[in-house]
């Protein structure tokens, strides 16, 4: 019982691995959109748009959101970038 407690706001290696696993899974869904329901593709596009470092991949995910998501574009952008695009 002498193990140090981790701070809840500091990411651990397992949380980073978990995020990378989810982004990889979302990329797989986007690679084969015809086999998945629109709601899952929308969720995957939001994850990729919000987590990727590649501007081209982000733009493609946002374009897919424009096609599938019926909300106005500003609402789609707000969902993809909850902090207004700030890191």
Helices and strands as residue ranges (DSSP letters): H 13-31, G 33-35, H 38-51, H 55-68, H 73-80
